[in-house]
Structures are given as C-alpha cells and as structure tokens.
Amino acid sequence: MGIRNLNRIQPVGPVQGYRSFGMVTTRRVQATCADVMCEHNAKGWVTVVPPGSPDEGVLVAACDGRVDGIRRQWRERCVSLGGFHEYHFDPGQPCLRASTHTVPWSFAFHHRDGDWRGNPSGLVVAHPDGQSWVDEFGQHQERIVHQRERYGAE
C-alpha cells in the first residue's frame, strides 16, 4: 500500500509557532455489534456455502454457539444455480464476527510543540487525564484569541 500523500493546509508561520494536541488509544475492550454499529447486525446478512462442505460445518457450528458461545437464528434456502445453500440472518442478532468487536476504552492525552512538519523543541507533555488536556487546549485557544485581538488577524 505505501504511504499516501495527505492534503494539508500549508501553515503561514514557522513550525516553532504552533502547538499540537493529540490522544492515543491505550486499551480496547470487548464490544457488542450495537456498540460498533455493525452493518450485519443492523441490516441482517446472507451467507452462501456449498452443501456438505467444511464451510457449512463451521457456519452451523458458529450459529449453534460452539465457536464463540453466541447462538444465532437463520433461515436456510437452497439456491437452484449450483445447488448452494443460502443462510439468511435477520437484523438484530450478533454477526459472525461479534466476538472480535472492540471499542477504545482508555486514552493517553498529550500536547507538543510544532505541527505536522516536526517538533523543534522535542517537548511532549503527557496529561494525567482528559480534563487537564481539555483545560490546556482551552487556555491555548484563549491565548490565540488574545494574540489576534492584540496584533490583528490577517
């Protein structure tokens, strides 16, 4: 895949004149299909397998709860073209990947000097919690407003 070129606004000032705020997910926890807005859970889905195949065996085992402990209901239909079996799953039940769904649970908050071009001072300040990060961000925004009022905006 490689690295994509990003469309970025070219800064007016030098990199030393900027400060960047960020957060990083440090831990994820198990989630439900509803938590992650899973499309299969919301709309239902169809799985097509050859009858008697190993894939059908795994599908039936998963639906019986023998794979992840989650039971699912389906309607089976034989498709005339090729003799495949369609398994229809109604909306509102866990998808076949339900046991792999996760959501971010905890974050690390920080701010640093510079912008996307670099961090000239090497300073990175870690915040103990989200509230101190929000407070610092708010104070930084207020400083920018006061500087614009004092020196004018372009």
C-alpha positions as CSV (number, residue, x, y, z in Angstrom):
1,M,0.0,0.0,0.0
2,G,2.6,2.5,0.9
3,I,2.3,6.0,2.4
4,R,-0.3,8.2,0.9
5,N,0.2,11.9,0.3
6,L,-2.1,13.9,2.6
7,N,-3.7,17.1,1.6
8,R,-2.6,19.6,4.3
9,I,-3.1,23.3,4.6
10,Q,0.3,25.0,4.4
11,P,1.0,26.8,7.6
12,V,1.7,30.6,7.4
13,G,4.2,30.7,10.3
14,P,7.3,28.8,11.3
15,V,6.9,25.4,12.9
16,Q,8.0,26.9,16.2
17,G,4.8,29.0,16.3
18,Y,2.5,26.0,16.6
19,R,1.4,23.6,19.2
20,S,-0.3,20.2,18.5
21,F,-2.8,18.4,20.8
22,G,-3.4,14.7,20.5
23,M,-4.6,11.5,22.1
24,V,-3.8,7.8,21.5
25,T,-5.9,4.8,22.4
26,T,-4.1,2.8,25.0
27,R,-6.6,0.0,25.6
28,R,-9.5,-1.6,23.8
29,V,-12.3,-3.7,25.3
30,Q,-14.9,-6.2,24.0
31,A,-18.0,-4.6,22.5
32,T,-21.3,-5.7,21.1
33,C,-22.4,-5.3,17.5
34,A,-24.6,-2.4,18.5
35,D,-21.6,-0.6,20.2
36,V,-19.7,-0.7,16.9
37,M,-22.7,0.0,14.7
38,C,-22.1,-3.3,12.9
39,E,-23.9,-3.3,9.5
40,H,-24.7,-7.1,9.6
41,N,-26.3,-6.6,13.0
42,A,-28.3,-3.6,11.7
43,K,-29.4,-4.9,8.3
44,G,-29.0,-8.7,8.5
45,W,-27.0,-10.7,6.1
46,V,-26.8,-13.7,3.8
47,T,-24.0,-16.3,3.7
48,V,-23.8,-18.7,0.8
49,V,-22.0,-22.1,1.1
50,P,-21.8,-25.4,-0.8
51,P,-23.9,-28.0,1.0
52,G,-22.0,-30.6,3.0
53,S,-18.7,-28.5,2.7
54,P,-16.4,-27.8,5.6
55,D,-17.5,-24.2,5.4
56,E,-21.1,-25.2,6.0
57,G,-20.0,-27.2,9.0
58,V,-18.1,-24.3,10.5
59,L,-21.1,-22.0,9.8
60,V,-23.6,-24.3,11.5
61,A,-21.2,-24.7,14.5
62,A,-20.8,-21.0,14.8
63,C,-24.6,-20.5,14.7
64,D,-25.1,-23.1,17.4
65,G,-22.7,-21.2,19.6
66,R,-19.9,-23.8,19.5
67,V,-17.4,-21.3,18.2
68,D,-17.9,-18.2,20.2
69,G,-20.7,-19.0,22.6
70,I,-23.2,-16.9,20.7
71,R,-26.3,-18.6,19.2
72,R,-27.8,-17.2,16.0
73,Q,-31.0,-17.9,14.2
74,W,-31.2,-18.4,10.4
75,R,-33.4,-19.5,7.5
76,E,-31.9,-21.9,5.0
77,R,-32.7,-21.8,1.3
78,C,-31.4,-24.0,-1.5
79,V,-30.3,-21.9,-4.5
80,S,-31.1,-23.6,-7.8
81,L,-28.0,-22.3,-9.5
82,G,-25.2,-24.7,-8.5
83,G,-27.1,-26.2,-5.5
84,F,-25.6,-23.8,-3.0
85,H,-27.3,-23.2,0.3
86,E,-28.1,-19.6,1.4
87,Y,-28.3,-18.9,5.1
88,H,-30.4,-15.8,5.8
89,F,-29.8,-14.0,9.1
90,D,-32.3,-11.4,10.3
91,P,-31.3,-8.0,11.7
92,G,-30.8,-7.5,15.4
93,Q,-28.6,-10.6,16.2
94,P,-24.9,-10.7,16.6
95,C,-22.9,-11.1,13.4
96,L,-20.4,-13.9,12.9
97,R,-17.5,-11.6,13.9
98,A,-19.2,-10.4,17.1
99,S,-16.5,-11.9,19.4
100,T,-13.9,-9.7,17.6
101,H,-15.6,-6.3,18.1
102,T,-13.8,-3.9,20.3
103,V,-14.0,-0.2,21.2
104,P,-11.4,2.2,22.7
105,W,-11.6,2.3,26.5
106,S,-8.7,4.4,27.7
107,F,-6.6,7.1,26.1
108,A,-3.3,8.9,26.6
109,F,-3.5,12.6,26.2
110,H,-0.6,14.9,25.2
111,H,0.4,18.1,23.5
112,R,3.7,19.0,21.9
113,D,5.4,21.9,20.2
114,G,5.2,22.2,16.4
115,D,2.8,20.8,13.9
116,W,2.9,18.1,11.2
117,R,6.3,19.4,10.0
118,G,8.0,18.4,13.2
119,N,8.6,19.1,16.9
120,P,11.6,21.6,17.0
121,S,12.0,21.7,20.8
122,G,11.3,17.9,21.3
123,L,8.8,18.9,24.1
124,V,6.0,16.4,24.6
125,V,3.7,17.0,27.6
126,A,1.7,14.0,28.8
127,H,-1.6,14.8,30.6
128,P,-2.8,12.7,33.5
129,D,-6.4,12.8,32.4
130,G,-8.7,14.1,29.7
131,Q,-9.8,17.1,31.8
132,S,-6.3,18.6,32.2
133,W,-5.8,18.1,28.4
134,V,-9.1,19.9,27.7
135,D,-8.1,22.7,30.1
136,E,-4.7,23.2,28.4
137,F,-6.3,23.2,25.0
138,G,-8.9,25.8,26.1
139,Q,-6.2,28.0,27.6
140,H,-4.2,27.7,24.3
141,Q,-7.2,28.7,22.3
142,E,-7.7,31.8,24.6
143,R,-4.1,32.8,24.1
144,I,-4.6,32.7,20.3
145,V,-7.7,34.8,20.6
146,H,-5.9,37.4,22.7
147,Q,-2.9,37.5,20.3
148,R,-5.3,38.0,17.4
149,E,-7.0,40.8,19.2
150,R,-3.7,42.4,20.2
151,Y,-1.8,42.1,17.0
152,G,-4.7,41.8,14.5
153,A,-5.6,38.9,12.2
154,E,-4.7,38.6,8.5
